[in-house]
Protein backbone atom coordinates (compact mmCIF):
# COMPACT_ATOMS: atom_id res chain seq x y z
CA UNK A 1 0.00 0.00 0.00
CA UNK A 2 1.05 3.58 -0.61
CA UNK A 3 -0.40 6.98 0.20
CA UNK A 4 -2.09 8.99 -2.50
CA UNK A 5 -0.79 12.41 -3.50
CA UNK A 6 -4.04 14.16 -2.55
CA UNK A 7 -2.78 15.14 0.89
CA UNK A 8 0.36 16.79 2.19
CA UNK A 9 1.83 16.40 5.67
CA UNK A 10 2.72 19.78 7.13
CA UNK A 11 4.10 20.47 10.60
CA UNK A 12 2.60 23.59 12.15
CA UNK A 13 3.07 24.69 15.73
CA UNK A 14 4.39 21.29 16.75
CA UNK A 15 1.44 19.44 15.20
CA UNK A 16 1.43 17.22 12.13
CA UNK A 17 -1.44 18.13 9.81
CA UNK A 18 -2.69 16.38 6.70
CA UNK A 19 -3.74 19.13 4.32
CA UNK A 20 -5.83 18.39 1.22
CA UNK A 21 -4.45 19.33 -2.20
CA UNK A 22 -6.11 20.05 -5.54
CA UNK A 23 -9.64 18.76 -5.96
CA UNK A 24 -9.46 17.06 -2.54
CA UNK A 25 -9.86 20.54 -0.98
CA UNK A 26 -13.48 20.49 -2.10
CA UNK A 27 -14.10 17.06 -0.54
CA UNK A 28 -12.63 17.80 2.87
CA UNK A 29 -13.72 20.35 5.40
CA UNK A 30 -10.49 21.26 7.17
CA UNK A 31 -7.36 19.35 8.05
CA UNK A 32 -6.54 16.15 9.90
CA UNK A 33 -4.24 16.20 12.93
CA UNK A 34 -1.93 13.19 13.25
CA UNK A 35 -0.19 12.01 16.38
CA UNK A 36 3.49 11.05 16.29
CA UNK A 37 2.78 7.46 15.27
CA UNK A 38 0.31 8.44 12.56
CA UNK A 39 2.77 10.97 11.17
CA UNK A 40 5.53 8.33 11.15
CA UNK A 41 3.33 5.82 9.31
CA UNK A 42 2.18 8.48 6.82
CA UNK A 43 5.82 9.26 6.00
CA UNK A 44 6.57 5.56 5.51
CA UNK A 45 3.66 5.30 3.09
CA UNK A 46 5.46 7.61 0.66
CA UNK A 47 6.87 4.30 -0.63
CA UNK A 48 5.03 1.05 -1.23
CA UNK A 49 4.87 -0.80 2.13
CA UNK A 50 3.27 -3.96 3.40
CA UNK A 51 1.30 -4.13 6.64
CA UNK A 52 4.10 -6.22 8.15
CA UNK A 53 6.74 -3.63 7.19
CA UNK A 54 4.73 -0.87 8.82
CA UNK A 55 4.21 -2.85 12.03
CA UNK A 56 7.90 -3.75 12.21
CA UNK A 57 8.90 -0.11 11.74
CA UNK A 58 6.50 1.03 14.49
CA UNK A 59 7.83 -1.66 16.88
CA UNK A 60 11.40 -0.56 16.21
CA UNK A 61 10.75 3.18 16.41
CA UNK A 62 8.44 3.27 19.42
CA UNK A 63 9.57 0.18 21.36
CA UNK A 64 6.06 -1.28 21.65
CA UNK A 65 4.95 -4.90 21.51
CA UNK A 66 4.17 -6.28 18.06
CA UNK A 67 0.54 -7.10 18.95
CA UNK A 68 -0.13 -3.57 20.15
CA UNK A 69 1.65 -2.06 17.14
CA UNK A 70 -0.33 -4.31 14.78
CA UNK A 71 -3.64 -3.24 16.32
CA UNK A 72 -2.71 0.44 16.15
CA UNK A 73 -1.40 0.25 12.59
CA UNK A 74 -4.52 -1.68 11.46
CA UNK A 75 -6.83 0.93 13.03
CA UNK A 76 -4.93 3.79 11.37
CA UNK A 77 -4.83 2.05 7.99
CA UNK A 78 -8.54 1.25 8.18
CA UNK A 79 -9.20 4.98 8.65
CA UNK A 80 -6.97 5.86 5.69
CA UNK A 81 -8.63 3.24 3.51
CA UNK A 82 -12.12 4.42 4.50
CA UNK A 83 -11.15 7.97 3.49
CA UNK A 84 -9.60 6.75 0.23
CA UNK A 85 -6.19 8.20 1.08
CA UNK A 86 -4.07 5.13 0.38
CA UNK A 87 -3.83 2.86 -2.62
CA UNK A 88 -3.83 -0.85 -1.86
C-alpha positions in Angstrom: 0.0 0.0 0.0 1.0 3.6 -0.6 -0.4 7.0 0.2 -2.1 9.0 -2.5 -0.8 12.4 -3.5 -4.0 14.2 -2.6 -2.8 15.1 0.9 0.4 16.8 2.2 1.8 16.4 5.7 2.7 19.8 7.1 4.1 20.5 10.6 2.6 23.6 12.1 3.1 24.7 15.7 4.4 21.3 16.8 1.4 19.4 15.2 1.4 17.2 12.1 -1.4 18.1 9.8 -2.7 16.4 6.7 -3.7 19.1 4.3 -5.8 18.4 1.2 -4.5 19.3 -2.2 -6.1 20.0 -5.5 -9.6 18.8 -6.0 -9.5 17.1 -2.5 -9.9 20.5 -1.0 -13.5 20.5 -2.1 -14.1 17.1 -0.5 -12.6 17.8 2.9 -13.7 20.3 5.4 -10.5 21.3 7.2 -7.4 19.4 8.0 -6.5 16.1 9.9 -4.2 16.2 12.9 -1.9 13.2 13.2 -0.2 12.0 16.4 3.5 11.1 16.3 2.8 7.5 15.3 0.3 8.4 12.6 2.8 11.0 11.2 5.5 8.3 11.2 3.3 5.8 9.3 2.2 8.5 6.8 5.8 9.3 6.0 6.6 5.6 5.5 3.7 5.3 3.1 5.5 7.6 0.7 6.9 4.3 -0.6 5.0 1.0 -1.2 4.9 -0.8 2.1 3.3 -4.0 3.4 1.3 -4.1 6.6 4.1 -6.2 8.1 6.7 -3.6 7.2 4.7 -0.9 8.8 4.2 -2.9 12.0 7.9 -3.7 12.2 8.9 -0.1 11.7 6.5 1.0 14.5 7.8 -1.7 16.9 11.4 -0.6 16.2 10.8 3.2 16.4 8.4 3.3 19.4 9.6 0.2 21.4 6.1 -1.3 21.7 5.0 -4.9 21.5 4.2 -6.3 18.1 0.5 -7.1 18.9 -0.1 -3.6 20.2 1.7 -2.1 17.1 -0.3 -4.3 14.8 -3.6 -3.2 16.3 -2.7 0.4 16.2 -1.4 0.3 12.6 -4.5 -1.7 11.5 -6.8 0.9 13.0 -4.9 3.8 11.4 -4.8 2.0 8.0 -8.5 1.3 8.2 -9.2 5.0 8.6 -7.0 5.9 5.7 -8.6 3.2 3.5 -12.1 4.4 4.5 -11.2 8.0 3.5 -9.6 6.7 0.2 -6.2 8.2 1.1 -4.1 5.1 0.4 -3.8 2.9 -2.6 -3.8 -0.8 -1.9 
